Structure formats: C-alpha cells, structure tokens
Amino acid sequence: MKIFIISIVMWWANPADIPYPYNDAVEIKTYMDKPLQFTSLEKCFEWVGNDLENLKAFGHAYYPTANAVREIICIEKKGT
C-alpha cells in the first residue's frame, strides 16, 4: 500500500544570503505525537487544504530565514 506524507518547500529571495540551507524542505511526520500519513493523495491534499495556514507557519518556524513557502506537496513515503 502506498503511504503519502506532506512536504513543505521553502523559498529564499537571494540564495546567496547566509544561512541558506542545503535542504529547502521539511517533511511533516507527526501530528499530536501520532504519524501523519495518508493512504491516498486526495486525503493528503484535503488535509493540506484544511490546515494550510498552520502548515505555512510550521515551515516558517523550521526555516526562519526563508522569505516564503514555495509549495506544499504530498509525496509518496519512501519504502512503501
């Protein structure tokens, strides 16, 4: 069975600015200490639509030097 997770990709206006991280995305692995995984893309995107502002805030908290959220995507978890 395929499992999908949420990934938040951030954006920096000037990648030459320090500190620009090597990795520009963070995966959402848990919610309230429970795995946040979905069995379909539809369910994953429904969660994103219902929780968009909190996901953006999480991305900014994880990467405080980023200028904006570039995209929030649902991706298949490796090894499923």
Secondary structure by P-SEA (a helix, b strand, c coil): cbbbbbbbbbbbccccccccccccccccccccccccccccaaaaaaaaaacaaaaaaaaaaaccccccccbbbbbccccc
